[in-house]
């Protein structure tokens, strides 16, 4: 069940919409700073700051079929929330929509990836922008903790996953990544190679036309995005993440923006998240004008 709220340029009704935004205000497994439950509405409020016209893509968001479904009604239980989220995402996909999820914590991504993978079949991959590996096999007694999301995707959904922006994790996660030949790029790799080359290599490695794109906002250096659940210095620049989103949006069947904790700054991280979401929609819509 979705509870109503609205993103400023989401003027389409559900039936006519191509892009369906929805929030999931859940942060019950957050391990450092809780508060990402407030992020969906904070991003909606920040969206009022922006002009609807995107000059890079020569496209106006008010002319696009965007609908805001509001916030998913969540449970105190992460397992129950993931179950309900999976059903909601599956319904959106079955209706031919492109889901855009505003988190909430990163554990939620598992449910929407699962729904997308079932629809896409073998032609599917996942690209995660994140400071953390999230490869723990359970954390604080929970298998579905936000620190475990990539491990759960790899174990239960698909091994076709690339992570970009990594710079934090216990030793066992780095060992697991090496031993299992996981494809990842650290933030230092991006600095050395350049985001354009990293994205080219990542897309070649994934070799799919249906992509799930997940942005944990802590991929971005906290100098640009301080309002985070688990901020990690020496991260990606906001421009590098914008380039990644613009580049990957045309291949994406769903997108999420996770782990903003708006109580820990003066609104700039939610504003950046809202702007990145608009860049995703503009890039995808431009690439699919004639679909």
N, C-alpha and C positions, 0 to 999 in steps of 0.2 A: 504494500500500500504506500503510495506516494502522498506526502503532505505538501500543499501548495506553497510556492514561492516563485520568484521570477528573475531571470537574468535580463538585463535591460533591453537587449536587441532580439530576444527570443519571442518573435511576434506571430509565429505560425501556430496553428492548432496541431494536435498530435497526428491526426490523420494525414495531413499534408506535409508533415515535417520529414526531412532527411536526417537532420542532426537533433538528437534528443539529449539534453543536458539533465543530469540528476545528481543530487547530493546524497552522500551517505555519512551522516554525522555520528561516527563511531570511532572511539579511541581507547577502548577498554583494555587493550594489551600494551599500550604505550609504555615504554620502559624508562624514559628519562623525563620528558616534559609532556604531559597530557595537554589537550586543548585543540587537537585537530578536528574535533567535533564541531567547532565553531567556524571552520574554514569555508564550507560551502556557502553559507550566507554572507561571510565576509567578502568572498570573491564576487558574489552577486552585487553587493553594495559598491565594491570598487569598480565594477563594470560601468557604472553611471558616469565615471570620469572620462571615458574615451569616446572619441568620434567614431561613428559607425563605419566610415569609409576607410578602407585600407589602400593607401596609394601604391604600395609595392605590387599588390596583385590587381589593382584597379577594380576593386569589388567592394560593394557596400553590404554590410551584414544585415541591414534591415530588409534587403531584397532576397535574402537566403531563407530557405525553409528550416528555421531553428525553433525548437520548442523546449521549454523548461518544464520538466515533469515535477519539479519540486524535490523534496527530500524523502528518501526511503525511510519508512518507520523501522527503527532498529530495535534489537533485543539487547539485554545486558550480556547475553552469551555470544561469544564470537562465532561459535559453531552455528547457532540458530540464525545469526545475522548473515553469515556466508550462505546458508541454505536459502534464505529469503532473497538475498541479492542475486544468487545464481538464477533463481526462477524469474526475477524481474528482468535481468539481462537477457535471458533466453527469450522472453516475450518480446523485448525490443528487437532483437535480432530476427526473430520469426516474422515480425511486422516489417522487416526491411529497413530498420533504422540503424544509424551509426551512433552507438552509445558513447557519451562523454561523461565520465564519472568524476565528481568532485569529492575527494575524501576530506576528512577521514584518514585513518591509518592505512599502512601499506598492506596489511594482511588481507584487506578487502579485494585486492587485485586478483587473488587466486580464483574467486568465484566468477569474475567477469572473463578472465582468461579461459576458464573451463567452458563457459558457455560459447565463447568464440571458437575454441578449438573443435568443439563438437559440430559446429556448423561448417567450419572451413575444411576439416579433414586433414589430409597430408600436406596440403599447400598452406602451411601456417607456421609462423614464427613469432617470437616475443622479443622485444627490445626494451630493456629497462635502463633508464637513466637514474643513477643512484650513487650515493657515497659509500653505501654498505653492501656487502655481498648478500646478506640475508639468507645465509646457507646453513643456519643452525638446524639441527634435527630436534626441534623442540626447545623452548626457552621459558623459564619460570613455570614449568609444569604444563605448558600449552603447546600442542603441535601447531596450532594455527596462530601463534604469536606473530606480530609484525616483523620480528627478526628472522622468520623462517620462510617467508613467502617465496623466494626464488628456489629454495630447496624443495618446497612442496610442488611448485610448478614442474621442476625437473623430474621429480620422483613420480608424479601422478598424471601429468598432462603432456608435456613435450620436453625433449632435450634440445630443441632448436631455439636456444635462448642466447642472447648477447647482452652483457652489462657494460655500460659506459659511465665513467666517473668514479670508479671504485677507489677508495683510499682508506677504508677502515674495516676491521674484522679481526676476531681472535685468530691465533696462529692456525688452529685446526681448519678454519674456513679457507685460508690461503692454501693449505696443504690439500684440502678436498678439491679446490678448484684446479690445482695443478694435476693431481692424480687422475681426475676425471676429464682432463683436457677441456675444461670449460673455456668458452671464448669471452674474454673480458678485456677492457681497456681501463687503465687507471687514469685519474685526472692528470698525472704527470705524462702519461702516454699521449693524451690529447694535446697537452702543451707542446710536447716534442714533435709529434707527427702532424698536428693540425686536425681540427674537427672535420673538415671536408674529406680528408683521406681516411680518417677513422670511419666515417659513415659509409664511404664507398666500400671499404673492406668488410664492414659489418653486414651490409646488404648482400654482398657477394657470398659471404659465409652463410647467411640465413637462406638465401636462394628461394624466396617465397614471394607470392604476390598478395597474400593476406597476412597483415601484421597487426599484432597488438602492441601498442606503444604505451608504456607506463613511465610517468615522470614522478619520481620521488623528489620533491623540491630540495631535499638536502644534497642532491647532486650539485646544486649551485653553491658557490662559495657564500658563506654567511655574511660576507661584506655586502653582497647584493640581496640576500634573502635571510635576514636574521631571525624571523619569526618561524622557527622550525621545532619539531619535536626532538630531533637529535642532530643539531648542527655540527658540521665537521669542516674545519678550516682547510685551505688550499684546494678549493674545489673548482668546478667549471665556471666560466663566466656566463652571465645572463645572455650575452650575444651568442656564445657557442651553443647554449641550449636552444635559443631561438632558431639558429641555423639547423640544429638537429630536428626540431619540430617541423620547421618548414620543409625540410628535405624528406622526412619520413611520413608526413601526413598523407601524401598521395597514395601510399601503399597500405595505409592503416584502415582496419575495419572497426577499431575502437580505440579510445584514448582515455587515460586518466591522469589526474593531477592530485598528488597525495602528500600528506604529512606537513601541511602548513599549520602552524600553531599561532593564530593571529594575536593572542594576548601578549606575546613576547616581543612585539615591535609596535610601530606606530601606523601600521596598515600597509607598509611597502611590500611585504611578501605576498599578501593576498592580492594586492594590485598587480604585482608581477605575474602571479598565477593566472589572474583573469586575462591579462594581456597575452600571455602565452597561449591560453585556450583560444583566444580570438585569432591568433596567428595560425593555429592548427586548422580552424574552420576555414579561414580564407585560403590557405594553401590547398587543402583538400578540395574545396569547391572549385577553385581555379583549374585544378588538374582534371576534374570530372565534370566540367561545364557541359559536355555533350553526351553524358551518360543518359 
